[in-house]
Amino acid sequence: QVQLVESGGGLVQPGGSLRLSCVASGSILSINIMGWYRQAPGQQRELVADINNVGRTNYADSVKGRFTISRDNAKNTVILQMNSLKPEDTAVYYCRLYADYDDDYDYWGQGTQVTVSS
């Protein structure tokens, strides 16, 4: 089993920044992908960014140039630095840890609310 604990959400004005953190614990496979997804009210959950264990990253077009994902493998932590936030970034943000070679190894955090509003 794996547990994911997110932190760092909150309320921020447009143009502001937030930093989300996710710490994984439990049975962590060395080859894995950690990522951030978001879900706005009435919308489907969507990928924001992910990063594999060797640092290859992938971003949604809507956040490229504004968000940066990074990870610390020794601490089983993934960070999402969000800059130049827009109201449309408002959503619940979820951390995910999975292995693309094992369908059963797929874990989600509880989510953290990010609200961008003046």
Beta strands, then each sheet from edge to edge (+ up, - down):
strand 1: 2-7
strand 2: 10-12
strand 3: 18-26
strand 4: 33-39
strand 5: 46-52
strand 6: 57-59
strand 7: 67-72
strand 8: 77-82
strand 9: 91-99
strand 10: 102-108
strand 11: 112-116
sheet 1: 1+ 3- 8+ 7-
sheet 2: 2+ 11+ 9- 4+ 5- 6+
sheet 3: 2+ 11+ 9- 10+
end
